[in-house]
Amino acid sequence: MKKNKQVKFKGGKEGYCNICGQYSKLTRDHIPPQGCVKPTNVELRTLEQYLTEPSGKPVNSQSGLNLLSICGNCNNNLLGTEYDPELIEVSKQVATLVRVKQELGLFLPETIELSVKPQRLVRAVIGHILAGKLPTPGQPPISARFPNALRNYFLDTSSAIPNHIEVYYWVYPSNKQIVINSLGIGSGIGEGFISGSCLLKFFPLAFWIVWDKPPSFPINLKKISSENFNGLDESCEIVVDLRNLPPLNYPEVPGESRYIMFHNDSTVLAQPGKPKGFG
Ligand SMILES: [Zn+2]
């Protein structure tokens, strides 16, 4: 029986880096980076636990969602120095607007435009998604077209966003964090099948990276253009929709006539833990 299987969120101190594949001392990646969300007491569950027994016993973490999963070079020199600052900056700008609406009840415009550096922003998102699972002990990262394309793009700073990849984003006004490395979504009504995608959601933004999306599969979200941006510091305007948001559990809880497939070991959901002394 696979039920009640102990889910692990603590890994080895050494192993193969989930991004560059080098065997080395592993470092702890905070997902999302600490500048986006303050690490607090959270309950960790896999997607399967969340979907099938949401009240089951979680694993507790005092310092947010973090995993020993990538080497010091990928974590500090690339992700932390080169890419995270852009993700943090964009998150802060959107968070301010979402809080103004939540706390003051102000009526926001339908959309806003933000200037972003897509090559840094998208690499930050990809880096934290790749870091969002424990490395399999003794084994380098799985070699397959989608994860290889993500890793190569992250590491080769002169490359453009790969052709087969689409990066969707939307406002996500929830304090539940989700990182999923491998999510397939199918349709029972002939819209085709997304065989590879990965997901990162945290207040105030969600990012969904989709590999080889069939044209017949509808995704009504804004996406970051993959064209014509090569330099790390080239910027573009992105439109952020502030009013028309998908359900909070989109796309990991499929709607009618959809089904999902995933590796449970490469999914983590974090939600605020109960304060000490209660419940
Ligand atoms: Zn590495």
Residues whose N, C-alpha, C, O or C-beta is under 5 A from the ligand:
A	BS01	ZN	C17 I19 C20 G21 C71 C74
